[in-house]
């Protein structure tokens, strides 16, 4: 009996030593960045079009990409006779999935492999993982059937033979994002990106005046662990395409996303006119966006979607601003309905 007890005590001691020797997972430094590339060059008579490629990356302390996610908001509107559809709904290419209809139709390198857009994009995401921004910038392309496709056989063999120039540019912008969010974690995490578009502010052309197609898009990227946000970013674009009663289109110059414009967006300039809660403080849009991003860290997607709003007491009539004093005090008094929705979607999309 004494021998059994002695053996049991020895075993316990061994287990204790092993347990004490096990170290907790070490927290590491990461940074979340987002980049957006916008083109209206595909617009033509009777068709207003905005192509917005969004990339988000998580980079480690060495500047190497840990995760990458890409999507495209390819927004089109039929403007025949100057008409617009303010109730039109839009889906991103990733949301369309197999319905996008690329598979079997576009074989740029004649290898007999013609995958769907979302499959080719995921191959590109995997391809840039582990690379630095310099290595992404150095990715070579070649002309094939009017498209600039990869030169690297590794990417072509993975099934990505479509044009990748906007992908490269968006990923590079994401890696260099000076407004990115740094975070620390020892957890395993996922990354999601989302885009939501509305054309509600568009106006039809008349015989007397041009119309305006305003397909405005909100973007978000979120790092998620155990269902909760570790880091998040949001941005928005407001491209305008003029349209005549004959359906002729004239895209206006696109100067940048709201985050990219910074003080150039001129929200703070208008001061009292945009002091939606009457606290005497009007930050620039990118600063308010950052305040929102910090506020949602630790929340689930459902909690972000359920954030309460109230009608603005001053400033922008009809705006629904946050009902949370903590967020208002942080300086975020802009309308947040669209931001909440797109951030929640980015959490849902995390993979």
C-alpha positions as CSV (number, residue, x, y, z in Angstrom):
1,X,0.0,0.0,0.0
2,X,2.9,2.3,0.9
3,X,4.5,1.6,-2.4
4,X,1.3,2.5,-4.3
5,X,0.9,5.8,-2.4
6,X,4.6,6.6,-3.1
7,X,4.1,5.9,-6.8
8,X,0.9,8.1,-6.8
9,X,2.8,10.9,-5.1
10,X,5.7,10.6,-7.6
11,X,3.2,10.7,-10.5
12,X,1.5,13.8,-9.1
13,X,4.9,15.5,-8.7
14,X,5.8,14.7,-12.3
15,X,2.5,16.0,-13.6
16,X,3.0,19.2,-11.6
17,X,6.4,19.7,-13.0
18,X,5.1,19.2,-16.6
19,X,2.2,21.6,-15.9
20,X,4.4,24.2,-14.5
21,X,6.7,23.8,-17.5
22,X,3.9,24.6,-19.9
23,X,3.9,28.2,-20.9
24,X,0.8,30.1,-21.8
25,X,0.6,31.1,-25.5
26,X,2.6,34.3,-26.1
27,X,0.8,37.4,-27.3
28,X,2.1,38.7,-30.6
29,X,1.8,42.0,-32.4
30,X,-0.3,42.4,-35.5
31,X,-1.8,45.2,-37.6
32,X,-5.0,45.3,-39.5
33,X,-5.0,47.4,-42.7
34,X,-7.5,48.1,-45.5
35,X,-7.0,49.4,-49.0
36,X,-9.6,50.3,-51.7
37,X,-9.1,50.9,-55.4
38,X,-11.9,52.6,-57.4
39,X,-12.5,52.8,-61.1
40,X,-15.4,54.2,-63.1
41,X,-13.7,53.5,-66.5
42,X,-16.2,50.8,-67.5
43,X,-19.1,53.3,-67.5
44,X,-20.7,53.8,-71.0
45,X,-23.8,55.2,-72.6
46,X,-26.8,53.8,-70.7
47,X,-24.6,52.2,-68.0
48,X,-23.2,53.8,-65.0
49,X,-20.6,51.6,-63.3
50,X,-18.3,51.8,-60.3
51,X,-15.8,49.0,-59.6
52,X,-14.3,49.1,-56.1
53,X,-11.8,46.5,-55.1
54,X,-11.3,46.2,-51.4
55,X,-8.4,44.3,-49.7
56,X,-7.8,43.8,-46.0
57,X,-4.7,42.3,-44.5
58,X,-3.3,41.3,-41.1
59,X,0.5,41.8,-41.0
60,X,2.8,40.5,-38.2
61,X,5.7,42.3,-36.5
62,X,7.9,41.5,-39.4
63,X,5.5,43.1,-41.9
64,X,4.5,39.8,-43.4
65,X,0.9,39.1,-44.4
66,X,-0.7,36.6,-42.0
67,X,-4.2,36.8,-43.6
68,X,-5.6,38.5,-46.7
69,X,-9.2,38.9,-47.8
70,X,-10.4,40.6,-51.0
71,X,-13.8,41.5,-52.5
72,X,-15.1,43.7,-55.3
73,X,-18.2,45.9,-55.2
74,X,-19.0,46.0,-59.0
75,X,-21.9,48.4,-59.0
76,X,-23.9,49.0,-62.2
77,X,-27.0,51.0,-63.0
78,X,-29.0,51.1,-66.2
79,X,-29.5,54.8,-67.0
80,X,-31.3,54.5,-70.3
81,X,-33.1,57.8,-71.0
82,X,-31.5,59.2,-67.9
83,X,-33.5,57.0,-65.5
84,X,-32.1,55.9,-62.2
85,X,-33.2,53.2,-59.7
86,X,-32.9,54.6,-56.2
87,X,-34.1,51.3,-54.7
88,X,-31.6,49.1,-56.5
89,X,-29.8,46.5,-54.4
90,X,-26.2,45.4,-55.0
91,X,-24.2,42.3,-54.2
92,X,-20.4,42.0,-54.2
93,X,-18.6,39.5,-56.4
94,X,-17.8,37.3,-53.3
95,X,-21.5,37.4,-52.3
96,X,-22.5,36.4,-55.8
97,X,-20.3,33.3,-55.6
98,X,-21.0,30.8,-58.4
99,X,-23.7,33.2,-59.7
100,X,-21.0,35.6,-60.9
101,X,-20.7,33.3,-63.9
102,X,-16.9,33.4,-64.6
103,X,-16.3,29.6,-64.5
104,X,-15.8,28.0,-67.8
105,X,-15.8,31.3,-69.8
106,X,-12.5,33.0,-69.2
107,X,-9.3,31.0,-69.9
108,X,-6.7,33.7,-70.2
109,X,-3.7,31.4,-70.1
110,X,-5.2,28.6,-72.2
111,X,-4.5,25.9,-69.6
112,X,-8.1,24.6,-69.7
113,X,-8.7,25.7,-66.1
114,X,-11.5,28.3,-65.7
115,X,-12.4,28.7,-62.1
116,X,-15.1,31.0,-60.7
117,X,-14.1,34.5,-59.5
118,X,-14.4,33.7,-55.8
119,X,-12.1,30.6,-56.3
120,X,-9.5,32.6,-58.2
121,X,-9.6,35.4,-55.6
122,X,-9.1,33.0,-52.7
123,X,-6.1,31.5,-54.6
124,X,-4.6,35.0,-54.8
125,X,-5.3,35.6,-51.1
126,X,-3.4,32.4,-50.3
127,X,-0.6,33.4,-52.7
128,X,0.2,36.7,-51.0
129,X,0.1,35.2,-47.5
130,X,3.6,35.2,-46.0
131,X,4.7,38.0,-48.4
132,X,5.9,41.5,-47.4
133,X,4.5,44.6,-49.1
134,X,7.7,44.9,-51.2
135,X,7.1,41.3,-52.4
136,X,3.5,42.1,-53.3
137,X,4.5,45.2,-55.2
138,X,7.0,43.1,-57.1
139,X,4.5,40.6,-58.4
140,X,4.9,40.6,-62.2
141,X,2.1,40.5,-64.7
142,X,1.8,39.8,-68.4
143,X,-0.8,40.7,-71.1
144,X,-3.1,37.9,-72.0
145,X,-6.3,38.4,-74.1
146,X,-6.4,42.0,-73.0
147,X,-5.9,41.3,-69.3
148,X,-2.9,41.7,-67.1
149,X,-2.5,38.2,-65.5
150,X,0.2,36.7,-63.3
151,X,3.5,35.6,-64.6
152,X,4.3,33.3,-61.7
153,X,3.3,29.7,-62.6
154,X,2.6,29.0,-59.0
155,X,-0.4,31.4,-59.0
156,X,-1.5,30.3,-62.5
157,X,-1.4,26.7,-61.5
158,X,-3.5,27.5,-58.4
159,X,-6.2,28.6,-60.9
160,X,-5.9,32.4,-60.7
161,X,-5.5,33.5,-64.3
162,X,-7.7,36.6,-64.3
163,X,-6.5,40.2,-64.2
164,X,-4.8,40.9,-60.8
165,X,-3.5,44.5,-61.1
166,X,-6.3,46.0,-58.9
167,X,-5.7,43.1,-56.4
168,X,-2.0,44.0,-56.1
169,X,-2.7,47.7,-55.7
170,X,-5.4,47.2,-53.1
171,X,-3.3,44.8,-51.1
172,X,-0.3,47.2,-51.2
173,X,-2.5,50.0,-49.9
174,X,-3.8,47.7,-47.1
175,X,-0.2,46.9,-46.1
176,X,0.7,50.6,-46.1
177,X,-2.5,51.7,-44.3
178,X,-1.3,54.5,-42.0
179,X,-4.6,54.5,-40.3
180,X,-4.5,50.7,-39.6
181,X,-5.3,49.3,-36.2
182,X,-2.6,47.5,-34.2
183,X,-3.6,44.7,-31.8
184,X,-2.0,42.0,-29.7
185,X,-3.3,38.5,-29.2
186,X,-2.2,34.9,-28.5
187,X,-5.5,33.6,-29.9
188,X,-6.2,32.1,-33.3
189,X,-8.2,34.6,-35.4
190,X,-10.0,35.0,-38.6
191,X,-10.4,37.9,-41.0
192,X,-13.5,39.2,-42.8
193,X,-14.2,42.0,-45.2
194,X,-17.6,43.4,-46.4
195,X,-19.1,46.1,-48.6
196,X,-22.7,47.4,-48.7
197,X,-24.0,49.8,-51.4
198,X,-27.0,52.1,-51.7
199,X,-28.2,54.3,-54.6
200,X,-30.8,56.1,-52.6
201,X,-29.4,59.6,-53.2
202,X,-29.3,59.2,-57.0
203,X,-31.4,61.6,-59.1
204,X,-32.8,61.0,-62.6
205,X,-32.0,63.3,-65.6
206,X,-34.5,65.6,-67.1
207,X,-34.7,67.6,-70.3
208,X,-33.5,70.6,-68.2
209,X,-30.9,69.1,-65.9
210,X,-28.4,66.2,-65.7
211,X,-29.1,63.5,-63.2
212,X,-26.6,62.0,-60.8
213,X,-25.9,58.3,-60.1
214,X,-24.6,58.0,-56.5
215,X,-23.8,54.4,-55.7
216,X,-22.3,55.0,-52.3
217,X,-20.5,52.1,-50.6
218,X,-19.5,51.4,-47.0
219,X,-16.6,49.0,-46.4
220,X,-15.5,47.2,-43.2
221,X,-12.8,44.7,-42.2
222,X,-12.7,42.9,-38.9
223,X,-10.4,40.5,-37.1
224,X,-12.4,38.0,-35.1
225,X,-11.5,35.5,-32.3
226,X,-14.1,33.5,-30.4
227,X,-16.8,35.4,-32.1
228,X,-15.6,38.8,-30.9
229,X,-13.8,41.6,-32.7
230,X,-10.1,42.1,-32.0
231,X,-9.7,44.9,-34.5
232,X,-11.9,46.6,-37.0
233,X,-11.8,49.3,-39.7
234,X,-14.5,51.0,-41.8
235,X,-14.4,53.3,-44.8
236,X,-16.7,54.7,-47.4
237,X,-16.7,56.0,-51.0
238,X,-19.1,58.5,-52.6
239,X,-18.5,58.4,-56.4
240,X,-20.7,60.5,-58.6
241,X,-21.6,59.8,-62.3
242,X,-23.5,62.5,-64.2
243,X,-26.1,61.3,-66.6
244,X,-28.1,63.1,-69.4
245,X,-31.6,62.4,-70.5
246,X,-30.1,60.6,-73.5
247,X,-28.3,58.1,-71.1
248,X,-24.9,59.6,-71.7
249,X,-22.6,59.3,-68.6
250,X,-19.8,61.5,-67.3
251,X,-18.0,60.1,-64.2
252,X,-16.8,62.9,-61.9
253,X,-13.2,62.8,-60.6
254,X,-12.8,60.4,-57.7
255,X,-10.6,62.0,-55.1
256,X,-10.3,59.2,-52.6
257,X,-12.2,57.3,-49.9
258,X,-13.4,59.2,-46.8
259,X,-10.5,57.8,-44.7
260,X,-8.0,58.7,-47.5
261,X,-9.3,62.3,-47.8
262,X,-8.8,62.9,-44.1
263,X,-9.2,66.7,-43.6
264,X,-9.9,67.0,-47.3
265,X,-13.3,65.5,-46.6
266,X,-14.1,68.8,-44.9
267,X,-16.5,67.5,-42.2
268,X,-14.9,69.5,-39.4
269,X,-14.9,72.6,-41.6
270,X,-18.7,72.9,-41.4
271,X,-18.6,72.9,-37.6
272,X,-22.0,73.6,-36.1
273,X,-23.9,72.4,-39.2
274,X,-22.7,68.9,-38.4
275,X,-22.8,69.0,-34.6
276,X,-25.4,66.3,-34.5
277,X,-25.6,66.0,-30.7
278,X,-24.9,69.6,-29.8
279,X,-21.8,68.9,-27.7
280,X,-19.7,71.5,-29.6
281,X,-17.3,68.9,-31.0
282,X,-17.1,68.0,-34.7
283,X,-14.3,65.7,-35.6
284,X,-13.2,64.9,-39.1
285,X,-14.9,61.9,-40.6
286,X,-11.8,59.6,-40.4
287,X,-11.4,60.5,-36.8
288,X,-15.0,59.6,-36.1
289,X,-14.6,56.4,-38.1
290,X,-11.6,55.5,-35.9
291,X,-13.6,56.2,-32.7
292,X,-16.2,53.8,-34.0
293,X,-13.7,51.1,-34.7
294,X,-12.2,51.3,-31.2
295,X,-15.7,51.2,-29.7
296,X,-16.6,47.9,-31.3
297,X,-13.5,46.0,-30.2
298,X,-14.7,43.2,-27.9
299,X,-18.2,43.1,-29.4
300,X,-19.8,40.3,-31.4
301,X,-21.2,41.0,-34.9
302,X,-24.7,40.7,-33.4
303,X,-23.9,43.3,-30.8
304,X,-22.7,45.7,-33.4
305,X,-25.8,45.2,-35.6
306,X,-28.0,45.8,-32.5
307,X,-26.3,49.1,-31.5
308,X,-29.0,51.6,-30.6
309,X,-29.4,54.9,-32.4
310,X,-31.4,58.1,-31.8
311,X,-32.4,61.0,-34.1
312,X,-29.8,63.8,-34.2
313,X,-30.9,66.7,-32.0
314,X,-29.0,69.2,-34.1
315,X,-27.1,69.5,-37.3
316,X,-28.0,66.9,-39.9
317,X,-31.8,66.5,-40.0
318,X,-32.9,62.9,-40.2
319,X,-29.5,61.5,-39.2
320,X,-29.6,58.5,-36.8
321,X,-26.6,58.8,-34.5
322,X,-25.4,56.6,-31.7
323,X,-27.4,56.4,-28.5
324,X,-24.3,55.4,-26.5
325,X,-22.8,58.3,-24.6
326,X,-19.3,56.6,-24.6
327,X,-19.2,56.6,-28.4
328,X,-20.6,60.2,-28.6
329,X,-18.1,61.4,-26.1
330,X,-15.3,59.8,-28.1
331,X,-16.4,62.1,-30.9
332,X,-18.4,59.8,-33.2
333,X,-21.6,61.7,-33.9
334,X,-22.0,60.7,-37.6
335,X,-24.9,58.6,-38.8
336,X,-23.9,55.0,-38.0
337,X,-26.6,52.7,-39.4
338,X,-24.7,51.8,-42.5
339,X,-21.4,51.4,-40.6
340,X,-23.0,49.1,-38.0
341,X,-24.4,46.9,-40.8
342,X,-21.2,46.6,-42.8
343,X,-19.1,45.9,-39.7
344,X,-21.5,43.2,-38.6
345,X,-21.3,41.7,-42.0
346,X,-17.5,41.7,-42.0
347,X,-17.7,39.6,-38.8
348,X,-20.1,37.2,-40.4
349,X,-17.8,37.0,-43.4
350,X,-14.7,36.2,-41.3
351,X,-12.8,33.0,-42.4
